[in-house]
Structure formats: structure tokens, C-alpha cells
Amino acid sequence: MAETRVDLLHLLEDLRDAYPGAVEETILTEVIANSLDSGATVIRISADSGRASFTTVDNGSGMPRRDLRRYHDLAASTKARGQGIGFAGVGIKLALLACKEVVTESRRGKSHVASSWHLASRRRAPWRWIPPPGRVDRQGTAVALSLSDSLSPLADPGFVESAIRRHYQPLLDPECEGILAPLYPYGVAFEVNGVILAKEAYAATERAPLTIFVGRKRKPSAAGYLYREADPLPEELRGLAVSTYGKIIKRGWDWLGVSPSAPERIGGLVEVPMLSAALTLNKADFIRTGARGASYLAARKAVQEVVLRQLAAWGDAREEPHRERPRAMRVMERDLERVLLDLSEGFPLLASLVEQRRGQRRLPLGPRAGFGHGPGPGFEDGQVEESESTVPESADTGESTPPAAPQEQREIPPQRPEEPQRGSGAALPETRGERRPLKLGLTVQFEDRPGDLEPGRLVESTVFINRAHPAYQRAAASRSEGYHIALSVALALAPLAVEPAGEHAFVTAFLARWGQAVSGTPRRRKS
């Protein structure tokens, strides 16, 4: 009888290549992540180059016998997708590539078991039960690695400490204790070769705290800080690092989509616990589609607003060159923005792509909305490109200001006064810096991707329309590219629907509402 056989060595090597760093660094960070997921408050690490050994002991929840048995199955995991920061014990499984033997001891209640595991050949990784070595006192898990190379970085205490501080900086930063307190009420202590790692914050010349509120939540959803130096920072300190549950996932400015005028002199850290549900399978990036992708986009947008406000206060905001866009595209973007604003109630995942501005109210579409008299209040010609993102009234807390009620909106004149009226009883709000052409909501751009079957794609909060697609070229030849752009945007945003049935309903509703907006909005024609 035939059977399916697996090349374990090749499978582990592919798994190793899925991580950006060295395999030793991946093993260390994943072992710690699994300890944190088990509720550990103390993680003790021993690195001995003389014995070529690496050992971790934690006081987490431990594993019963049945879980330790499944722990040796490369395809099994007791973790649900979207929970925790560890990847199904991948650290121990990758250790088979760098170790002669992996000894795991776990104690939970009356269960106290241990196993020995090693990679015997390309297709065999046998394991067996052994008597517990006694590294765990009351409860927790201990992992002992017999390294194949005595010069392995895992045997160097200096490497271990620097890797912990680099990947788990929020757990060793006093300024992150507040946002991490609900997750780790008793804190987390790291001990390397008997020395407890001290908590320390980066001593910067200038430092500014960040408090981020996502949606209408009253409690902060994220917290962190920015720092700035007069001289260029070391490479590993540049950019804004984003972490969740104390583990840094990304660092730099690319993931945020904004950059200061002097990025080499500014860095920072922001801890966003809600993003743990948006992590990819290898916990090294964030999902950008579906419900978890929508939560990532919402958190990213909130961080963008707070960071941009602080960079503007420092005078380090990068001034984007204002490029005059064709009027037809400005009108198209305004119509798409109205459609998204109208559909965000029926499709809540779209809320992260709608740019809410002060004084903006929902504009109902359709004939009954009276859409035949100009773009409507709150949408002056060209304002979509030039409007500044929402700036909350309480800059200290970062709470977002809710849109004004429709009754109050009708009382506000459509024209914005150029100068404050003196002598009036009420003081007009002061302007907060110069208006920037930057948009934090959904934007539409064009690109040429010959051979790509998709007419459009969503990258972060931008929809790229493929002008090289045959459908777009046929639409341009027949002067119906407007409908094709709307269809491409709808198809690119459809994966944000929770279910496949919701994708079809979303595309249908999007095109119907866009058609109403186009038919009800007059266009100016050049004589």
C-alpha cells in the first residue's frame, strides 16, 4: 500500500526562509512569544558557549501530556488563528535545524512530563518520553537546546540580551507599562544568565508621547512616543516601530505611509494591542483583507493622524508637492468618497477607509436626497484634495471629535470666512497649522501592470487602477472609463466583506450608489 511521505528537512528550511532574520534570532523570539502566550511573568534564559547549550524556563501555564504529544506534530497547534504572538511553537520546530537535541519539560497541575526530540534524517524526526529533568519548579515549561555549533549566537549572552531588547522593547520600556498593564498585570521579567534585564527608556534630546484612540473608544487603543535627535540615529533606532502584546512587528516609515522631512533623525515606538488579531500566520506582518485587515487599516490611520500632528508641531512634516490633478479625477474621487461614506453603515469594514472631517455629515445619495444642486454642503470644489485630516479638539488625549448633528450643520454657512469676525460673542476655532494636501482616506491612483489579471488592487488605503488591463483600454476607447474605474474600485474593496455573499452584495450596492451619484451631480463643461 502506498503512503504519503514528507521531506521534513525541506519543509523546515522553507519555514525558516519565511522569516526575515537569522534562524537563531527566530528561535529565540518565538520561544519567548510562546512563553508570553502561556501567561509567563518570569522568563529565565541560560546561554553557555562552553557546553553549546541554550535553555529557557518560564512560569507559564505549562502543557498537559496530550498537548506535549501534539507539540511534536509539525502540522498541529493548540492556538487559534488571530490569537497570541507565537506561531504554533515554530521556534522549537526550527530548532531541529540548529540543534542535536531538543528537550522539553512541562508541568501543569499533576501533569509533569518531558520529551526528547531530534532530526535523524531528511524524513524522520523521532521523539520519546523521558523522565523530567527537574528544571520547572511548580508550573511552566522549560526548553533545553543542545546546539550543533558551539559558536552559535544562541550560546552568546550578549546576543540574547540585544535580541530581547530589540524585539521586545515595549516590555522593557517604562513608558509602555500603562498600555500593557491589562495584558500583563504582573509585568514580565527577563533573566539572562542570572542577571535580570533592567527596564530602560531611550534617552532622547526631544521626546513626545503618543496617545491613539481608534474610532469612538474612550480608552486609548494604542500608546507610545516619538523622539528626535540633532544628529542621525543608528539604523536600528530610525523610524516608528509598531508592536503588539510587547513584540515589535515592523520598524521604519514605510508601513505607516508617512515620513518626516528628516527620517534619519526621528524614531519612536507605538504599542497597539488590538493588532494581535491582524497578524499573519508567521506573526511577522499584518493582514490587509477581511475583518482583521479592516482593524489594521483603522489602527494605522489613527496612528497616522497622531504622528502627523506631532511632526507638524516639530516642524518636521514633509511637505508633499501639490500636483494639480485633472478636474474629472477630482470629481470622480469626490463621488467615490460619497459612495463609501454612504455604504459604511451597511458595510462597517469600510469605515477605516472613509476620511472623516470636521463639519462633515453623511450625504444620502439617490433622487430623494436632492442631489441635483451642486456637490452639496461641506464639499466645496476641490476640497477633497486640499482638506486637512480631522484634528481633535482635545490634543492631549487624542479623542476624536464626533461630526456635528445635521440640525447644527444646516445653520453653518457654506462659505468659510477668511478672517475672524471681531466683536461677535463667540470665538471662532483657531487654525492648527497650514493645510496639507495629504489624504488619510481612500485614494485612487493609476499604474501600468501588463499581464496582471486584476483590474485594480488595494494597497494599504490606495486603490491602483491597472491602465494596461484590456478592459480599461476598451473602456478608454469607448469613453466609459469612469464606470470601469468605479468597478475596479468596487472589486478591489470587495475582499473587505466578511463573506463571499457579502462581496457580491457590496459590488452591486457600490455600483448602484455610484450611478446615482453620477447621475445626480452636475458636471461643468468647458465651452
Secondary structure, DSSP 4 states (H G I P E B T S, - for coil): -------HHHHHHHHHHTSSS-HHHHHHHHHHHHHHHTT-SEEEEEEETTTTEEEEEE-S----HHHHHHTT-TT--SSPTTSSSS-TTHHHHHHHHHEEEEEEEEEETTEEEEEEE---SSS---EEE----S--SSSEEEEEEEES-TT-GGG-HHHHHHHHHHHSGGGG-GGGHHHHTTT-TT--EEEETTEEPPP-----SEEEEEEE--TT-SS-SEEEEEEE-SSPPPGGG-EEEEEETTEEEEEESTTTT--BSSGGGEEEEEE-GGGGGGB-TTSSSB--SHHHHHHHHHHHHHHHHHHHHHHHHHT-B------PPPHHHHHHHHHHHHHHHHHTTTSGGGGGGS---TT------SGGG-TTSSS-TT--TTHHHHPPPP--SBTTTTBPPPPPPHHHHHHS-SSPPSSPPTT-SSPPPPP-S-------S-EEEEE--TT---SEEEETTEEEEETTSHHHHHHHHTT-HHHHHHHHHHHHHGGGSSSHHHHHHHHHHHHHHHHHHHHHS------
